[in-house]
């Protein structure tokens, strides 16, 4: 019975904490980008590609966590 409860909870934590971390990371990065571009507007063009690259990496980590969570939930790769 406990195996049936542990898998959905672990998948939920994996997806939920991944989403939370990704959202916090993107929010902090965007606020620092806006702060830096307000202080030095001439650096905006140089910083923008870096911001988009880091946003893609943060979203990529979340998407990988979702894919692993769905794989664990549907395929059950660790039989008890």
C-alpha positions as CSV (number, residue, x, y, z in Angstrom):
1,X,0.0,0.0,0.0
2,X,2.8,2.5,0.8
3,X,4.4,1.9,-2.6
4,X,1.2,3.2,-4.2
5,X,1.3,6.4,-2.2
6,X,5.0,7.1,-2.5
7,X,5.2,7.2,-6.3
8,X,2.6,10.0,-6.9
9,X,4.0,12.0,-4.0
10,X,7.5,11.8,-5.3
11,X,6.5,12.7,-8.8
12,X,4.4,15.6,-7.5
13,X,7.4,16.8,-5.5
14,X,9.7,16.4,-8.5
15,X,7.5,18.4,-10.8
16,X,6.3,21.0,-8.2
17,X,9.7,21.8,-6.8
18,X,11.2,22.0,-10.3
19,X,8.5,24.5,-11.3
20,X,9.0,26.5,-8.1
21,X,12.7,26.6,-8.6
22,X,12.4,27.6,-12.2
23,X,10.0,30.3,-11.5
24,X,12.1,31.8,-8.7
25,X,15.2,31.6,-10.8
26,X,13.6,33.3,-13.8
27,X,12.1,36.0,-11.6
28,X,15.4,36.8,-9.9
29,X,17.2,36.8,-13.1
30,X,14.7,39.1,-14.8
31,X,14.7,41.5,-11.9
32,X,18.5,41.7,-11.9
33,X,18.5,42.2,-15.7
34,X,16.0,45.1,-15.4
35,X,18.0,46.6,-12.6
36,X,21.3,46.3,-14.6
37,X,19.7,47.7,-17.7
38,X,18.2,50.7,-15.8
39,X,21.6,51.5,-14.3
40,X,23.5,51.0,-17.6
41,X,21.2,51.2,-20.6
42,X,24.1,50.7,-23.1
43,X,24.6,47.2,-21.8
44,X,21.1,46.1,-22.6
45,X,22.0,44.6,-26.0
46,X,24.9,42.7,-24.6
47,X,23.0,41.2,-21.7
48,X,19.8,40.3,-23.5
49,X,21.2,37.1,-25.2
50,X,22.6,35.9,-22.0
51,X,19.3,36.4,-20.2
52,X,17.5,34.4,-22.9
53,X,20.1,31.6,-22.8
54,X,19.8,31.3,-19.0
55,X,16.0,31.4,-19.2
56,X,16.1,28.5,-21.7
57,X,18.5,26.5,-19.4
58,X,16.2,27.1,-16.4
59,X,13.2,26.0,-18.4
60,X,15.1,23.0,-19.7
61,X,15.8,21.8,-16.2
62,X,12.1,22.0,-15.4
63,X,11.1,20.2,-18.6
64,X,13.6,17.4,-17.8
65,X,12.1,17.0,-14.3
66,X,8.6,16.8,-15.8
67,X,9.7,14.2,-18.3
68,X,11.4,12.1,-15.6
69,X,8.4,12.4,-13.4
70,X,6.0,11.2,-16.1
71,X,8.4,8.4,-16.9
72,X,8.5,7.3,-13.3
73,X,4.7,7.5,-13.0
74,X,3.8,5.7,-16.2
75,X,6.7,3.2,-16.7
76,X,7.5,2.4,-13.1
77,X,11.3,1.9,-13.8
78,X,12.0,0.8,-10.2
79,X,9.8,-2.2,-9.4
80,X,9.3,-3.0,-5.8
